[in-house]
Amino acid sequence: MTDSPPVRVLIVDDDPLVRAGLSMILGGTPALTVVGEAADGSEVAAAVAEIRPDVVLMDIRMPKMDGLTATERLRRVAGAPEVLVLTTFEADEYVLRALRAGASGFLLKDTPPAEIVQAVRRVAAGEPILSPRVTRRLIAHVADDGVDARRNRSRELLARLSEREIEVAVAVGRGKSNAEIGAELFMSVATVKAHMTRMLTKLDLNNRVQVALLAQDAGLT
C-alpha cells in the first residue's frame, strides 16, 4: 500500500515575507508541498490552471484583485481547489463574505505552524475549517444591512430540503462534525454524508461552511 501523495499548495499573498514564511512552514512536512506562489488575486486563475494545486492559501487584502474576488471567481470553476483564507483579523467582514463565496475556512496569519499544517491537510481531505465561536463573532461584526433579505432568501433555499436534511443543516450550523450529527440524530456517518451531498446539490453550494452560514442566516442556530 503506497502513501498518499503530498497535498499541493498554492500560496497567494502580496507580502513576500509572508509567502516565504508559509513556504518554510508547509515545506517542512512530507505531507505537503508548495507548488507555486502568487503575489495578487489577479494571478490566481492562471496559476491554478498551470499547477493544479489541491489547496490555495488566499490572502484577503491585495492591491490589484483582492482575495474575495479571486475566491469567488475560482470557486465558480468546476474542479476548483479548496480555498483557505488568510487574514490578520478574526472579525473581518471580508472573511465572512469569502466563506459565503465558497472558501473552506480561514486561518489567522499568527496561527502556530503546526496548526497551519493541520488545517491545510484537513481542508484537502474535505473537512472545512469552521469554528462556531469565531463564525458567531464574524457575523456579529457584519453590518445589519440586508439581514432581513438574507433571512428570507435563506429560508426559501432551505425549503427545498426535506425535514431530515434541515435537521442536518441546523447541526452543521452549530459546528457539529459528521460523527456528532450522527449520534445526535441517530443515523450513521455514511447517512449524514449522503444527506450532506444531497443538500449541496439541492442548494447549489460548494461545501458545509456555506450550509452552516445558510442555517445561521435563516435564524435556525
Buried (B, 14 or more C-beta within 10 A) or exposed (E): EEEEEBBBBBBBBBBEEBBEBBBEBBEEBEBBBBBBBBBBBBBBBEBBEEEEBBBBBBBBBBEEBBBBBBBBBBBEEEEBBBBBBBBEEBBBBBBBBBBBBBBBBBBBBEBEBEEBBBBBBBBBEEBBBBEBEBBEEBBEBBEEEEEEEBBEBBBEBBEEBEEEBBBBBBBBBBBBBBEBBBEBBEBEBEBBBBBBEBBBEBBEBBBBBBBBBBBBBBEBB
